[in-house]
């Protein structure tokens, strides 16, 4: 019997957040990349309700990032046996992919008007093992 894809057995959460651009607000605006296409790239600040709309080019980048996350998730059984080696002057450290992917902080800094805005990404493991 064929095992269902990991994406089907447990939903993957891939959250992106950034600070609201309204100078009087500064709340954290957050959305799940897995649902962003359903909203056509439109989200709003949960506090001041300022609307945000990601343009098609940026949504395409987010879509490809989402596809990469799903591909990594679907290759979890393969990556469970793999690690990344980091060589330093005092030796080599091996970090299992499973640990690396749950601890890696990813961010994109974009210029919006006269400000630089950090878009932070967090991938929540489906088993709740790492927080």
C-alpha distance (Angstrom), angle and dihedral (degrees) to the residues before:
residue distance angle dihedral
X1 . . .
X2 3.79 . .
X3 3.78 116.3 .
X4 3.85 114.0 -124.3
X5 3.78 117.3 -113.1
X6 3.81 114.5 -87.5
X7 3.79 90.2 -117.9
X8 3.81 90.0 60.6
X9 3.80 96.7 46.5
X10 3.80 96.8 50.7
X11 3.80 126.3 9.2
X12 3.78 116.2 -116.2
X13 3.79 117.4 -134.0
X14 3.78 116.4 -150.4
X15 3.79 108.1 176.1
X16 3.77 126.4 -167.8
X17 3.78 121.5 -169.8
X18 3.76 138.8 176.2
X19 3.79 138.2 170.9
X20 3.81 115.3 -88.0
X21 3.79 110.3 -103.5
X22 3.80 93.4 -139.4
X23 3.81 104.7 108.7
X24 3.81 91.6 -143.7
X25 3.81 94.4 50.5
X26 3.82 117.4 38.5
X27 3.83 92.3 173.8
X28 3.79 119.8 150.2
X29 3.80 113.6 -96.2
X30 3.80 111.8 -154.5
X31 3.79 137.2 179.9
X32 3.79 137.8 168.0
X33 3.80 113.1 -112.7
X34 3.78 89.0 -146.8
X35 3.85 89.8 64.5
X36 3.81 100.0 35.0
X37 3.82 95.6 96.4
X38 3.81 90.5 54.6
X39 3.80 89.1 59.6
X40 3.84 91.7 44.8
X41 3.80 89.2 -122.3
X42 3.80 94.6 -56.8
X43 3.79 121.1 131.9
X44 3.81 135.7 152.3
X45 3.78 136.5 -144.3
X46 3.81 108.6 -98.2
X47 3.82 91.8 -138.3
X48 3.82 110.1 37.5
X49 3.85 95.7 17.6
X50 3.83 92.4 -130.4
X51 3.81 105.6 167.3
X52 3.80 123.1 -125.8
X53 3.77 126.3 -167.4
X54 3.80 121.1 -171.0
X55 3.80 112.2 -145.7
X56 3.79 121.7 -122.5
X57 3.83 95.2 -100.1
X58 3.81 93.0 52.6
X59 3.82 91.5 43.9
X60 3.80 88.3 52.8
X61 3.82 90.2 54.7
X62 3.80 90.2 48.1
X63 3.84 89.9 48.1
X64 3.81 91.3 53.1
X65 3.80 90.5 47.2
X66 3.82 88.8 50.8
X67 3.82 90.3 50.1
X68 3.80 89.6 50.7
X69 3.80 90.4 52.6
X70 3.81 91.3 50.2
X71 3.83 91.1 48.1
X72 3.80 90.4 51.2
X73 3.79 89.8 47.7
X74 3.81 91.4 50.3
X75 3.82 90.1 50.1
X76 3.81 92.3 50.9
X77 3.81 93.7 116.0
X78 3.81 89.6 53.8
X79 3.80 95.2 43.1
X80 3.81 91.7 47.5
X81 3.79 87.5 76.5
X82 3.81 95.2 42.9
X83 3.77 131.3 83.8
X84 3.78 140.1 -177.5
X85 3.80 117.2 -120.5
X86 3.78 118.9 -146.4
X87 3.79 115.4 -165.8
X88 3.78 118.9 -154.0
X89 3.79 134.0 168.6
X90 3.83 90.2 -89.1
X91 3.81 98.1 46.7
X92 3.77 144.1 -74.1
X93 3.78 127.7 -52.6
X94 3.79 121.7 -162.1
X95 3.78 117.8 -149.9
X96 3.81 117.5 -167.7
X97 3.81 112.7 -124.3
X98 3.79 90.0 -127.0
X99 3.81 90.6 60.6
X100 3.79 94.1 38.5
X101 3.80 94.1 53.9
X102 3.79 93.7 50.7
X103 3.80 95.4 46.3
X104 3.79 100.4 39.9
X105 3.80 112.9 108.6
X106 3.78 112.7 -148.1
X107 3.78 123.6 -167.1
X108 3.78 138.4 167.7
X109 3.80 119.1 -157.1
X110 3.79 114.2 -153.2
X111 3.78 131.9 -177.8
X112 3.79 110.1 -121.0
X113 3.78 109.3 -178.5
X114 3.80 105.7 -51.2
X115 3.83 94.7 -21.5
X116 3.78 135.1 84.4
X117 3.80 111.1 -134.9
X118 3.80 123.8 -162.8
X119 3.80 115.0 -143.7
X120 3.81 105.9 -160.8
X121 3.79 121.1 -159.1
X122 3.80 126.0 -154.7
X123 3.75 124.3 -177.3
X124 3.77 111.9 -157.5
X125 3.80 113.0 -148.0
X126 3.77 112.6 -123.1
X127 3.80 94.9 -130.2
X128 3.80 97.3 52.8
X129 3.81 89.6 -125.7
X130 3.80 95.4 130.7
X131 3.81 125.5 38.3
